[in-house]
Amino acid sequence: MDECRHAMEELRNIVEGISKLRDTAYTHYSLLVEQVLKDQITDEQQLEQIMDGLCDFCDEIRFIDLYRSLCRHIYYQYPQLVGEHVALFRALFEGPDEK
């Protein structure tokens, strides 16, 4: 029984660590998206890297909100990039019934 408690405690610590890392990622991506919205980041390659990174976390609504803000802001300047990423997002996170 002691082994079970130890294993559960280790799992709890891992989950807490992952949660902290996600919070840190959100903080960093929020700053990056804010820079994009202020037109401080406009390079297409940098924008694509930010979008790729956000997709890694788009199983959580707060990251989806950042992703949407970013896409809406850059759509008219980079419609192909946004279109490709929206298709990628849908392929990753939406099932065939959710279109």
Distance bins in CASP14 RR format, pairs under 12 A and 6 or more apart:
PFRMAT RR
TARGET T0000
AUTHOR 0000-0000-0000
RMODE 2
METHOD distances of the structure
MODEL  1
1 7 0 0 0 0 0 1 0 0 0 0 0
1 8 0 0 0 0 0 1 0 0 0 0 0
2 8 0 0 0 0 0 1 0 0 0 0 0
2 9 0 0 0 0 0 1 0 0 0 0 0
3 9 0 0 0 0 0 1 0 0 0 0 0
3 10 0 0 0 0 0 1 0 0 0 0 0
4 10 0 0 0 0 0 1 0 0 0 0 0
4 11 0 0 0 0 0 1 0 0 0 0 0
5 11 0 0 0 0 0 1 0 0 0 0 0
5 12 0 0 0 0 0 1 0 0 0 0 0
6 12 0 0 0 0 0 1 0 0 0 0 0
6 13 0 0 0 0 0 1 0 0 0 0 0
7 13 0 0 0 0 0 1 0 0 0 0 0
7 14 0 0 0 0 0 1 0 0 0 0 0
8 14 0 0 0 0 0 1 0 0 0 0 0
8 15 0 0 0 0 0 1 0 0 0 0 0
9 15 0 0 0 0 0 1 0 0 0 0 0
9 16 0 0 0 0 0 1 0 0 0 0 0
10 16 0 0 0 0 0 1 0 0 0 0 0
10 17 0 0 0 0 0 1 0 0 0 0 0
11 17 0 0 0 0 0 1 0 0 0 0 0
11 18 0 0 0 0 0 1 0 0 0 0 0
12 18 0 0 0 0 0 1 0 0 0 0 0
12 19 0 0 0 0 0 1 0 0 0 0 0
13 19 0 0 0 0 0 1 0 0 0 0 0
13 20 0 0 0 0 0 1 0 0 0 0 0
14 20 0 0 0 0 0 1 0 0 0 0 0
14 21 0 0 0 0 0 1 0 0 0 0 0
15 21 0 0 0 0 0 1 0 0 0 0 0
15 22 0 0 0 0 0 1 0 0 0 0 0
16 22 0 0 0 0 0 1 0 0 0 0 0
16 23 0 0 0 0 0 1 0 0 0 0 0
17 23 0 0 0 0 1 0 0 0 0 0 0
17 24 0 0 0 0 1 0 0 0 0 0 0
17 25 0 0 0 0 0 1 0 0 0 0 0
18 24 0 0 0 0 0 1 0 0 0 0 0
18 25 0 0 0 0 0 1 0 0 0 0 0
18 57 0 0 0 0 0 1 0 0 0 0 0
18 60 0 0 0 0 0 1 0 0 0 0 0
19 25 0 0 0 0 0 1 0 0 0 0 0
19 26 0 0 0 0 0 1 0 0 0 0 0
19 60 0 0 0 0 0 1 0 0 0 0 0
20 26 0 0 0 0 0 1 0 0 0 0 0
20 27 0 0 0 0 0 1 0 0 0 0 0
21 27 0 0 0 0 0 1 0 0 0 0 0
21 28 0 0 0 0 0 1 0 0 0 0 0
21 56 0 0 0 0 0 1 0 0 0 0 0
21 57 0 0 0 0 0 1 0 0 0 0 0
22 28 0 0 0 0 0 1 0 0 0 0 0
22 29 0 0 0 0 0 1 0 0 0 0 0
22 56 0 0 0 0 0 1 0 0 0 0 0
22 57 1 0 0 1 0 0 0 0 0 0 0
22 58 0 0 0 0 0 1 0 0 0 0 0
22 59 0 0 0 0 1 0 0 0 0 0 0
22 60 1 0 0 1 0 0 0 0 0 0 0
22 62 0 0 0 0 1 0 0 0 0 0 0
22 63 0 0 0 0 1 0 0 0 0 0 0
23 29 0 0 0 0 0 1 0 0 0 0 0
23 30 0 0 0 0 0 1 0 0 0 0 0
23 57 0 0 0 0 0 1 0 0 0 0 0
23 60 0 0 0 0 0 1 0 0 0 0 0
23 62 0 0 0 0 1 0 0 0 0 0 0
23 63 0 0 0 0 0 1 0 0 0 0 0
24 30 0 0 0 0 0 1 0 0 0 0 0
24 31 0 0 0 0 0 1 0 0 0 0 0
24 57 0 0 0 0 0 1 0 0 0 0 0
25 31 0 0 0 0 0 1 0 0 0 0 0
25 32 0 0 0 0 0 1 0 0 0 0 0
25 50 0 0 0 0 0 1 0 0 0 0 0
25 53 0 0 0 0 1 0 0 0 0 0 0
25 54 0 0 0 0 1 0 0 0 0 0 0
25 56 0 0 0 0 1 0 0 0 0 0 0
25 57 1 0 0 1 0 0 0 0 0 0 0
25 58 0 0 0 0 0 1 0 0 0 0 0
25 60 0 0 0 0 1 0 0 0 0 0 0
25 62 0 0 0 0 0 1 0 0 0 0 0
25 63 0 0 0 0 1 0 0 0 0 0 0
25 66 0 0 0 0 0 1 0 0 0 0 0
26 32 0 0 0 0 0 1 0 0 0 0 0
26 33 0 0 0 0 0 1 0 0 0 0 0
26 53 0 0 0 0 0 1 0 0 0 0 0
26 54 0 0 0 0 1 0 0 0 0 0 0
26 56 0 0 0 0 0 1 0 0 0 0 0
26 57 1 0 0 1 0 0 0 0 0 0 0
26 58 0 0 0 0 0 1 0 0 0 0 0
26 60 0 0 0 0 1 0 0 0 0 0 0
26 61 0 0 0 0 0 1 0 0 0 0 0
26 62 1 0 1 0 0 0 0 0 0 0 0
26 63 1 0 0 1 0 0 0 0 0 0 0
26 64 0 0 0 0 0 1 0 0 0 0 0
26 65 0 0 0 0 0 1 0 0 0 0 0
26 66 1 0 0 1 0 0 0 0 0 0 0
26 67 0 0 0 0 0 1 0 0 0 0 0
27 33 0 0 0 0 0 1 0 0 0 0 0
27 34 0 0 0 0 0 1 0 0 0 0 0
27 57 0 0 0 0 0 1 0 0 0 0 0
27 62 0 0 0 0 0 1 0 0 0 0 0
27 63 0 0 0 0 0 1 0 0 0 0 0
27 66 0 0 0 0 0 1 0 0 0 0 0
28 34 0 0 0 0 0 1 0 0 0 0 0
28 35 0 0 0 0 0 1 0 0 0 0 0
28 50 0 0 0 0 1 0 0 0 0 0 0
28 53 0 0 0 0 0 1 0 0 0 0 0
28 54 0 0 0 0 0 1 0 0 0 0 0
28 57 0 0 0 0 0 1 0 0 0 0 0
28 63 0 0 0 0 0 1 0 0 0 0 0
28 66 0 0 0 0 0 1 0 0 0 0 0
29 35 0 0 0 0 0 1 0 0 0 0 0
29 36 0 0 0 0 0 1 0 0 0 0 0
29 41 0 0 0 0 0 1 0 0 0 0 0
29 49 0 0 0 0 0 1 0 0 0 0 0
29 50 1 0 0 1 0 0 0 0 0 0 0
29 51 0 0 0 0 0 1 0 0 0 0 0
29 52 0 0 0 0 0 1 0 0 0 0 0
29 53 1 0 0 1 0 0 0 0 0 0 0
29 54 1 0 1 0 0 0 0 0 0 0 0
29 55 0 0 0 0 0 1 0 0 0 0 0
29 56 0 0 0 0 1 0 0 0 0 0 0
29 57 1 0 0 1 0 0 0 0 0 0 0
29 58 0 0 0 0 0 1 0 0 0 0 0
29 60 0 0 0 0 0 1 0 0 0 0 0
29 62 0 0 0 0 1 0 0 0 0 0 0
29 63 1 0 0 1 0 0 0 0 0 0 0
29 64 0 0 0 0 0 1 0 0 0 0 0
29 65 0 0 0 0 0 1 0 0 0 0 0
29 66 1 0 1 0 0 0 0 0 0 0 0
29 67 0 0 0 0 1 0 0 0 0 0 0
29 69 0 0 0 0 0 1 0 0 0 0 0
29 70 0 0 0 0 1 0 0 0 0 0 0
30 36 0 0 0 0 0 1 0 0 0 0 0
30 37 0 0 0 0 0 1 0 0 0 0 0
30 50 0 0 0 0 0 1 0 0 0 0 0
30 54 0 0 0 0 0 1 0 0 0 0 0
30 57 0 0 0 0 0 1 0 0 0 0 0
30 62 0 0 0 0 1 0 0 0 0 0 0
30 63 0 0 0 0 1 0 0 0 0 0 0
30 65 0 0 0 0 1 0 0 0 0 0 0
30 66 1 0 0 1 0 0 0 0 0 0 0
30 67 0 0 0 0 0 1 0 0 0 0 0
30 69 0 0 0 0 1 0 0 0 0 0 0
30 70 0 0 0 0 0 1 0 0 0 0 0
31 37 0 0 0 0 0 1 0 0 0 0 0
31 38 0 0 0 0 0 1 0 0 0 0 0
31 40 0 0 0 0 0 1 0 0 0 0 0
31 41 0 0 0 0 0 1 0 0 0 0 0
31 50 0 0 0 0 0 1 0 0 0 0 0
31 66 0 0 0 0 0 1 0 0 0 0 0
32 38 0 0 0 0 0 1 0 0 0 0 0
32 40 0 0 0 0 1 0 0 0 0 0 0
32 41 1 0 0 1 0 0 0 0 0 0 0
32 46 0 0 0 0 1 0 0 0 0 0 0
32 47 0 0 0 0 1 0 0 0 0 0 0
32 49 0 0 0 0 1 0 0 0 0 0 0
32 50 1 0 1 0 0 0 0 0 0 0 0
32 51 0 0 0 0 0 1 0 0 0 0 0
32 52 0 0 0 0 0 1 0 0 0 0 0
32 53 0 0 0 0 1 0 0 0 0 0 0
32 54 0 0 0 0 1 0 0 0 0 0 0
32 63 0 0 0 0 0 1 0 0 0 0 0
32 66 0 0 0 0 1 0 0 0 0 0 0
32 67 0 0 0 0 0 1 0 0 0 0 0
32 69 0 0 0 0 0 1 0 0 0 0 0
32 70 0 0 0 0 1 0 0 0 0 0 0
33 40 0 0 0 0 0 1 0 0 0 0 0
33 41 0 0 0 0 1 0 0 0 0 0 0
33 46 0 0 0 0 0 1 0 0 0 0 0
33 47 0 0 0 0 0 1 0 0 0 0 0
33 50 1 0 0 1 0 0 0 0 0 0 0
33 51 0 0 0 0 1 0 0 0 0 0 0
33 53 0 0 0 0 0 1 0 0 0 0 0
33 54 0 0 0 0 1 0 0 0 0 0 0
33 62 0 0 0 0 0 1 0 0 0 0 0
33 63 0 0 0 0 1 0 0 0 0 0 0
33 64 0 0 0 0 0 1 0 0 0 0 0
33 65 0 0 0 0 1 0 0 0 0 0 0
33 66 1 0 1 0 0 0 0 0 0 0 0
33 67 0 0 0 0 1 0 0 0 0 0 0
33 68 0 0 0 0 1 0 0 0 0 0 0
33 69 1 0 1 0 0 0 0 0 0 0 0
33 70 1 0 1 0 0 0 0 0 0 0 0
33 71 0 0 0 0 0 1 0 0 0 0 0
33 72 0 0 0 0 0 1 0 0 0 0 0
33 73 0 0 0 0 1 0 0 0 0 0 0
33 74 0 0 0 0 0 1 0 0 0 0 0
34 40 0 0 0 0 1 0 0 0 0 0 0
34 41 0 0 0 0 1 0 0 0 0 0 0
34 50 0 0 0 0 0 1 0 0 0 0 0
34 66 0 0 0 0 1 0 0 0 0 0 0
34 69 0 0 0 0 1 0 0 0 0 0 0
34 70 0 0 0 0 0 1 0 0 0 0 0
34 73 0 0 0 0 0 1 0 0 0 0 0
35 41 1 0 1 0 0 0 0 0 0 0 0
35 42 0 0 0 0 1 0 0 0 0 0 0
35 43 0 0 0 0 0 1 0 0 0 0 0
35 46 0 0 0 0 1 0 0 0 0 0 0
35 47 0 0 0 0 0 1 0 0 0 0 0
35 50 0 0 0 0 1 0 0 0 0 0 0
35 70 0 0 0 0 0 1 0 0 0 0 0
35 73 0 0 0 0 0 1 0 0 0 0 0
36 42 1 0 0 1 0 0 0 0 0 0 0
36 43 0 0 0 0 0 1 0 0 0 0 0
36 44 0 0 0 0 0 1 0 0 0 0 0
36 46 0 0 0 0 1 0 0 0 0 0 0
36 47 1 0 0 1 0 0 0 0 0 0 0
36 48 0 0 0 0 0 1 0 0 0 0 0
36 49 0 0 0 0 0 1 0 0 0 0 0
36 50 1 0 0 1 0 0 0 0 0 0 0
36 51 0 0 0 0 1 0 0 0 0 0 0
36 54 0 0 0 0 0 1 0 0 0 0 0
36 66 0 0 0 0 1 0 0 0 0 0 0
36 67 0 0 0 0 0 1 0 0 0 0 0
36 69 0 0 0 0 1 0 0 0 0 0 0
36 70 1 0 1 0 0 0 0 0 0 0 0
36 71 0 0 0 0 0 1 0 0 0 0 0
36 72 0 0 0 0 0 1 0 0 0 0 0
36 73 1 0 0 1 0 0 0 0 0 0 0
36 74 1 0 0 1 0 0 0 0 0 0 0
36 75 0 0 0 0 0 1 0 0 0 0 0
36 77 0 0 0 0 0 1 0 0 0 0 0
36 78 0 0 0 0 0 1 0 0 0 0 0
37 47 0 0 0 0 0 1 0 0 0 0 0
37 50 0 0 0 0 0 1 0 0 0 0 0
37 66 0 0 0 0 0 1 0 0 0 0 0
37 68 0 0 0 0 0 1 0 0 0 0 0
37 69 1 0 0 1 0 0 0 0 0 0 0
37 70 1 0 0 1 0 0 0 0 0 0 0
37 71 0 0 0 0 0 1 0 0 0 0 0
37 72 0 0 0 0 1 0 0 0 0 0 0
37 73 1 0 1 0 0 0 0 0 0 0 0
37 74 0 0 0 0 1 0 0 0 0 0 0
38 73 0 0 0 0 1 0 0 0 0 0 0
39 47 0 0 0 0 0 1 0 0 0 0 0
39 73 0 0 0 0 1 0 0 0 0 0 0
39 74 0 0 0 0 1 0 0 0 0 0 0
39 77 0 0 0 0 1 0 0 0 0 0 0
40 46 0 0 0 0 0 1 0 0 0 0 0
40 47 0 0 0 0 0 1 0 0 0 0 0
40 73 0 0 0 0 0 1 0 0 0 0 0
41 47 1 0 0 1 0 0 0 0 0 0 0
41 48 0 0 0 0 0 1 0 0 0 0 0
41 49 0 0 0 0 1 0 0 0 0 0 0
41 50 1 0 0 1 0 0 0 0 0 0 0
41 51 0 0 0 0 0 1 0 0 0 0 0
41 70 0 0 0 0 1 0 0 0 0 0 0
41 73 0 0 0 0 0 1 0 0 0 0 0
41 74 0 0 0 0 1 0 0 0 0 0 0
41 77 0 0 0 0 0 1 0 0 0 0 0
42 50 0 0 0 0 0 1 0 0 0 0 0
42 73 0 0 0 0 0 1 0 0 0 0 0
42 74 0 0 0 0 1 0 0 0 0 0 0
42 77 1 0 0 1 0 0 0 0 0 0 0
42 78 0 0 0 0 1 0 0 0 0 0 0
43 49 0 0 0 0 1 0 0 0 0 0 0
43 50 0 0 0 0 0 1 0 0 0 0 0
43 74 0 0 0 0 0 1 0 0 0 0 0
43 77 0 0 0 0 0 1 0 0 0 0 0
43 78 0 0 0 0 0 1 0 0 0 0 0
43 81 0 0 0 0 0 1 0 0 0 0 0
44 50 0 0 0 0 0 1 0 0 0 0 0
44 51 0 0 0 0 0 1 0 0 0 0 0
44 74 0 0 0 0 1 0 0 0 0 0 0
44 77 0 0 0 0 1 0 0 0 0 0 0
44 78 1 0 1 0 0 0 0 0 0 0 0
44 79 0 0 0 0 0 1 0 0 0 0 0
44 80 0 0 0 0 1 0 0 0 0 0 0
44 81 1 0 0 1 0 0 0 0 0 0 0
44 82 0 0 0 0 0 1 0 0 0 0 0
44 84 0 0 0 0 0 1 0 0 0 0 0
44 85 0 0 0 0 0 1 0 0 0 0 0
45 51 0 0 0 0 0 1 0 0 0 0 0
45 52 0 0 0 0 0 1 0 0 0 0 0
45 78 0 0 0 0 0 1 0 0 0 0 0
45 81 0 0 0 0 1 0 0 0 0 0 0
46 52 0 0 0 0 0 1 0 0 0 0 0
46 53 0 0 0 0 0 1 0 0 0 0 0
46 70 0 0 0 0 0 1 0 0 0 0 0
46 74 0 0 0 0 0 1 0 0 0 0 0
46 78 0 0 0 0 0 1 0 0 0 0 0
46 81 0 0 0 0 0 1 0 0 0 0 0
47 53 0 0 0 0 0 1 0 0 0 0 0
47 54 0 0 0 0 0 1 0 0 0 0 0
47 67 0 0 0 0 0 1 0 0 0 0 0
47 70 1 0 0 1 0 0 0 0 0 0 0
47 71 0 0 0 0 1 0 0 0 0 0 0
47 73 0 0 0 0 1 0 0 0 0 0 0
47 74 1 0 1 0 0 0 0 0 0 0 0
47 75 0 0 0 0 0 1 0 0 0 0 0
47 77 0 0 0 0 1 0 0 0 0 0 0
47 78 1 0 0 1 0 0 0 0 0 0 0
47 80 0 0 0 0 0 1 0 0 0 0 0
47 81 1 0 0 1 0 0 0 0 0 0 0
47 82 0 0 0 0 1 0 0 0 0 0 0
47 84 0 0 0 0 0 1 0 0 0 0 0
47 85 0 0 0 0 1 0 0 0 0 0 0
48 54 0 0 0 0 0 1 0 0 0 0 0
48 55 0 0 0 0 0 1 0 0 0 0 0
48 70 0 0 0 0 0 1 0 0 0 0 0
48 71 0 0 0 0 0 1 0 0 0 0 0
48 74 0 0 0 0 0 1 0 0 0 0 0
48 78 0 0 0 0 1 0 0 0 0 0 0
48 80 0 0 0 0 0 1 0 0 0 0 0
48 81 1 0 0 1 0 0 0 0 0 0 0
48 82 0 0 0 0 0 1 0 0 0 0 0
48 83 0 0 0 0 0 1 0 0 0 0 0
48 84 0 0 0 0 1 0 0 0 0 0 0
48 85 1 0 0 1 0 0 0 0 0 0 0
48 88 0 0 0 0 0 1 0 0 0 0 0
49 55 0 0 0 0 0 1 0 0 0 0 0
49 56 0 0 0 0 0 1 0 0 0 0 0
49 70 0 0 0 0 0 1 0 0 0 0 0
49 81 0 0 0 0 0 1 0 0 0 0 0
49 85 0 0 0 0 0 1 0 0 0 0 0
50 56 0 0 0 0 0 1 0 0 0 0 0
50 57 0 0 0 0 0 1 0 0 0 0 0
50 63 0 0 0 0 0 1 0 0 0 0 0
50 66 0 0 0 0 1 0 0 0 0 0 0
50 67 0 0 0 0 1 0 0 0 0 0 0
50 69 0 0 0 0 0 1 0 0 0 0 0
50 70 1 0 0 1 0 0 0 0 0 0 0
50 71 0 0 0 0 0 1 0 0 0 0 0
50 73 0 0 0 0 0 1 0 0 0 0 0
50 74 0 0 0 0 1 0 0 0 0 0 0
50 78 0 0 0 0 0 1 0 0 0 0 0
50 81 0 0 0 0 0 1 0 0 0 0 0
50 85 0 0 0 0 0 1 0 0 0 0 0
51 57 0 0 0 0 0 1 0 0 0 0 0
51 58 0 0 0 0 1 0 0 0 0 0 0
51 63 0 0 0 0 0 1 0 0 0 0 0
51 66 0 0 0 0 1 0 0 0 0 0 0
51 67 1 0 0 1 0 0 0 0 0 0 0
51 68 0 0 0 0 0 1 0 0 0 0 0
51 69 0 0 0 0 0 1 0 0 0 0 0
51 70 1 0 0 1 0 0 0 0 0 0 0
51 71 1 0 0 1 0 0 0 0 0 0 0
51 73 0 0 0 0 0 1 0 0 0 0 0
51 74 0 0 0 0 1 0 0 0 0 0 0
51 75 0 0 0 0 0 1 0 0 0 0 0
51 78 0 0 0 0 1 0 0 0 0 0 0
51 81 1 0 0 1 0 0 0 0 0 0 0
51 82 0 0 0 0 1 0 0 0 0 0 0
51 83 0 0 0 0 0 1 0 0 0 0 0
51 84 0 0 0 0 1 0 0 0 0 0 0
51 85 1 0 1 0 0 0 0 0 0 0 0
51 86 0 0 0 0 1 0 0 0 0 0 0
51 88 0 0 0 0 1 0 0 0 0 0 0
51 89 0 0 0 0 1 0 0 0 0 0 0
52 58 0 0 0 0 0 1 0 0 0 0 0
52 67 0 0 0 0 0 1 0 0 0 0 0
52 70 0 0 0 0 0 1 0 0 0 0 0
52 81 0 0 0 0 0 1 0 0 0 0 0
52 84 0 0 0 0 0 1 0 0 0 0 0
52 85 0 0 0 0 1 0 0 0 0 0 0
52 88 0 0 0 0 1 0 0 0 0 0 0
52 89 0 0 0 0 0 1 0 0 0 0 0
52 92 0 0 0 0 0 1 0 0 0 0 0
53 63 0 0 0 0 1 0 0 0 0 0 0
53 66 0 0 0 0 0 1 0 0 0 0 0
53 67 0 0 0 0 1 0 0 0 0 0 0
53 70 0 0 0 0 0 1 0 0 0 0 0
53 85 0 0 0 0 0 1 0 0 0 0 0
53 88 0 0 0 0 0 1 0 0 0 0 0
53 89 0 0 0 0 0 1 0 0 0 0 0
53 92 0 0 0 0 0 1 0 0 0 0 0
54 60 0 0 0 0 0 1 0 0 0 0 0
54 62 0 0 0 0 0 1 0 0 0 0 0
54 63 1 0 1 0 0 0 0 0 0 0 0
54 64 0 0 0 0 1 0 0 0 0 0 0
54 65 0 0 0 0 0 1 0 0 0 0 0
54 66 1 0 1 0 0 0 0 0 0 0 0
54 67 1 0 1 0 0 0 0 0 0 0 0
54 68 0 0 0 0 1 0 0 0 0 0 0
54 69 0 0 0 0 0 1 0 0 0 0 0
54 70 1 0 0 1 0 0 0 0 0 0 0
54 71 0 0 0 0 1 0 0 0 0 0 0
54 85 0 0 0 0 1 0 0 0 0 0 0
54 88 0 0 0 0 0 1 0 0 0 0 0
54 89 0 0 0 0 1 0 0 0 0 0 0
54 92 0 0 0 0 0 1 0 0 0 0 0
54 93 0 0 0 0 0 1 0 0 0 0 0
55 63 0 0 0 0 1 0 0 0 0 0 0
55 64 0 0 0 0 1 0 0 0 0 0 0
55 66 0 0 0 0 0 1 0 0 0 0 0
55 67 1 0 0 1 0 0 0 0 0 0 0
55 70 0 0 0 0 0 1 0 0 0 0 0
55 71 0 0 0 0 0 1 0 0 0 0 0
55 84 0 0 0 0 0 1 0 0 0 0 0
55 85 1 0 0 1 0 0 0 0 0 0 0
55 86 0 0 0 0 0 1 0 0 0 0 0
55 87 0 0 0 0 0 1 0 0 0 0 0
55 88 1 0 0 1 0 0 0 0 0 0 0
55 89 1 0 0 1 0 0 0 0 0 0 0
55 90 0 0 0 0 0 1 0 0 0 0 0
55 91 0 0 0 0 0 1 0 0 0 0 0
55 92 1 0 0 1 0 0 0 0 0 0 0
55 93 0 0 0 0 1 0 0 0 0 0 0
56 63 0 0 0 0 1 0 0 0 0 0 0
56 67 0 0 0 0 0 1 0 0 0 0 0
56 88 0 0 0 0 0 1 0 0 0 0 0
56 89 0 0 0 0 0 1 0 0 0 0 0
56 92 0 0 0 0 1 0 0 0 0 0 0
56 93 0 0 0 0 0 1 0 0 0 0 0
57 63 1 1 0 0 0 0 0 0 0 0 0
57 64 0 0 0 0 1 0 0 0 0 0 0
57 65 0 0 0 0 0 1 0 0 0 0 0
57 66 0 0 0 0 1 0 0 0 0 0 0
57 67 0 0 0 0 1 0 0 0 0 0 0
57 89 0 0 0 0 0 1 0 0 0 0 0
57 92 0 0 0 0 0 1 0 0 0 0 0
57 93 0 0 0 0 0 1 0 0 0 0 0
58 64 1 0 1 0 0 0 0 0 0 0 0
58 65 0 0 0 0 1 0 0 0 0 0 0
58 66 0 0 0 0 1 0 0 0 0 0 0
58 67 1 0 1 0 0 0 0 0 0 0 0
58 68 0 0 0 0 1 0 0 0 0 0 0
58 70 0 0 0 0 0 1 0 0 0 0 0
58 71 0 0 0 0 0 1 0 0 0 0 0
58 85 0 0 0 0 0 1 0 0 0 0 0
58 86 0 0 0 0 0 1 0 0 0 0 0
58 88 0 0 0 0 1 0 0 0 0 0 0
58 89 1 0 0 1 0 0 0 0 0 0 0
58 90 0 0 0 0 0 1 0 0 0 0 0
58 91 0 0 0 0 0 1 0 0 0 0 0
58 92 1 0 0 1 0 0 0 0 0 0 0
58 93 1 0 1 0 0 0 0 0 0 0 0
58 94 0 0 0 0 0 1 0 0 0 0 0
59 67 0 0 0 0 0 1 0 0 0 0 0
59 89 0 0 0 0 0 1 0 0 0 0 0
59 92 0 0 0 0 1 0 0 0 0 0 0
59 93 1 0 0 1 0 0 0 0 0 0 0
59 94 0 0 0 0 0 1 0 0 0 0 0
60 66 0 0 0 0 1 0 0 0 0 0 0
60 67 0 0 0 0 0 1 0 0 0 0 0
60 93 0 0 0 0 0 1 0 0 0 0 0
61 67 0 0 0 0 0 1 0 0 0 0 0
61 68 0 0 0 0 0 1 0 0 0 0 0
61 93 0 0 0 0 0 1 0 0 0 0 0
62 68 0 0 0 0 0 1 0 0 0 0 0
62 69 0 0 0 0 0 1 0 0 0 0 0
63 69 0 0 0 0 0 1 0 0 0 0 0
63 70 0 0 0 0 0 1 0 0 0 0 0
63 89 0 0 0 0 0 1 0 0 0 0 0
63 93 0 0 0 0 0 1 0 0 0 0 0
64 70 0 0 0 0 0 1 0 0 0 0 0
64 71 0 0 0 0 0 1 0 0 0 0 0
64 86 0 0 0 0 0 1 0 0 0 0 0
64 89 0 0 0 0 1 0 0 0 0 0 0
64 92 0 0 0 0 0 1 0 0 0 0 0
64 93 0 0 0 0 1 0 0 0 0 0 0
64 94 0 0 0 0 0 1 0 0 0 0 0
65 71 0 0 0 0 0 1 0 0 0 0 0
65 72 0 0 0 0 0 1 0 0 0 0 0
66 72 0 0 0 0 0 1 0 0 0 0 0
66 73 0 0 0 0 0 1 0 0 0 0 0
67 73 0 0 0 0 0 1 0 0 0 0 0
67 74 0 0 0 0 0 1 0 0 0 0 0
67 82 0 0 0 0 0 1 0 0 0 0 0
67 85 0 0 0 0 1 0 0 0 0 0 0
67 86 0 0 0 0 1 0 0 0 0 0 0
67 88 0 0 0 0 0 1 0 0 0 0 0
67 89 1 0 0 1 0 0 0 0 0 0 0
67 92 0 0 0 0 0 1 0 0 0 0 0
67 93 0 0 0 0 0 1 0 0 0 0 0
68 74 0 0 0 0 0 1 0 0 0 0 0
68 75 0 0 0 0 0 1 0 0 0 0 0
68 82 0 0 0 0 0 1 0 0 0 0 0
68 85 0 0 0 0 0 1 0 0 0 0 0
68 86 0 0 0 0 1 0 0 0 0 0 0
68 89 0 0 0 0 1 0 0 0 0 0 0
69 75 0 0 0 0 0 1 0 0 0 0 0
69 82 0 0 0 0 0 1 0 0 0 0 0
70 77 0 0 0 0 0 1 0 0 0 0 0
70 78 0 0 0 0 0 1 0 0 0 0 0
70 81 0 0 0 0 0 1 0 0 0 0 0
70 82 0 0 0 0 1 0 0 0 0 0 0
70 85 0 0 0 0 1 0 0 0 0 0 0
70 86 0 0 0 0 0 1 0 0 0 0 0
70 89 0 0 0 0 0 1 0 0 0 0 0
71 77 0 0 0 0 0 1 0 0 0 0 0
71 78 0 0 0 0 1 0 0 0 0 0 0
71 79 0 0 0 0 0 1 0 0 0 0 0
71 81 0 0 0 0 1 0 0 0 0 0 0
71 82 1 0 1 0 0 0 0 0 0 0 0
71 83 0 0 0 0 1 0 0 0 0 0 0
71 84 0 0 0 0 0 1 0 0 0 0 0
71 85 1 0 0 1 0 0 0 0 0 0 0
71 86 1 0 0 1 0 0 0 0 0 0 0
71 87 0 0 0 0 0 1 0 0 0 0 0
71 88 0 0 0 0 0 1 0 0 0 0 0
71 89 0 0 0 0 1 0 0 0 0 0 0
72 78 0 0 0 0 0 1 0 0 0 0 0
72 79 0 0 0 0 0 1 0 0 0 0 0
72 82 0 0 0 0 1 0 0 0 0 0 0
72 86 0 0 0 0 0 1 0 0 0 0 0
73 82 0 0 0 0 1 0 0 0 0 0 0
74 80 0 0 0 0 0 1 0 0 0 0 0
74 81 1 0 0 1 0 0 0 0 0 0 0
74 82 1 0 0 1 0 0 0 0 0 0 0
74 83 0 0 0 0 0 1 0 0 0 0 0
74 85 0 0 0 0 1 0 0 0 0 0 0
74 86 0 0 0 0 0 1 0 0 0 0 0
75 81 0 0 0 0 1 0 0 0 0 0 0
75 82 1 0 1 0 0 0 0 0 0 0 0
75 83 0 0 0 0 1 0 0 0 0 0 0
75 85 0 0 0 0 0 1 0 0 0 0 0
75 86 0 0 0 0 1 0 0 0 0 0 0
76 82 0 0 0 0 1 0 0 0 0 0 0
78 84 0 0 0 0 1 0 0 0 0 0 0
78 85 0 0 0 0 1 0 0 0 0 0 0
78 86 0 0 0 0 0 1 0 0 0 0 0
79 85 0 0 0 0 0 1 0 0 0 0 0
79 86 0 0 0 0 0 1 0 0 0 0 0
80 86 0 0 0 0 0 1 0 0 0 0 0
80 87 0 0 0 0 0 1 0 0 0 0 0
81 87 0 0 0 0 0 1 0 0 0 0 0
81 88 0 0 0 0 0 1 0 0 0 0 0
82 88 0 0 0 0 0 1 0 0 0 0 0
82 89 0 0 0 0 0 1 0 0 0 0 0
83 89 0 0 0 0 1 0 0 0 0 0 0
83 90 0 0 0 0 1 0 0 0 0 0 0
83 91 0 0 0 0 0 1 0 0 0 0 0
84 90 0 0 0 0 0 1 0 0 0 0 0
84 91 0 0 0 0 0 1 0 0 0 0 0
85 91 0 0 0 0 0 1 0 0 0 0 0
85 92 0 0 0 0 0 1 0 0 0 0 0
85 93 0 0 0 0 0 1 0 0 0 0 0
86 92 0 0 0 0 0 1 0 0 0 0 0
86 93 0 0 0 0 0 1 0 0 0 0 0
86 94 0 0 0 0 0 1 0 0 0 0 0
86 99 0 0 0 0 0 1 0 0 0 0 0
87 93 0 0 0 0 0 1 0 0 0 0 0
87 94 0 0 0 0 0 1 0 0 0 0 0
87 99 0 0 0 0 0 1 0 0 0 0 0
88 94 0 0 0 0 0 1 0 0 0 0 0
89 95 0 0 0 0 0 1 0 0 0 0 0
89 98 0 0 0 0 0 1 0 0 0 0 0
90 96 0 0 0 0 0 1 0 0 0 0 0
90 98 0 0 0 0 1 0 0 0 0 0 0
90 99 1 0 0 1 0 0 0 0 0 0 0
91 98 0 0 0 0 0 1 0 0 0 0 0
91 99 0 0 0 0 0 1 0 0 0 0 0
92 98 0 0 0 0 0 1 0 0 0 0 0
93 99 0 0 0 0 0 1 0 0 0 0 0
END
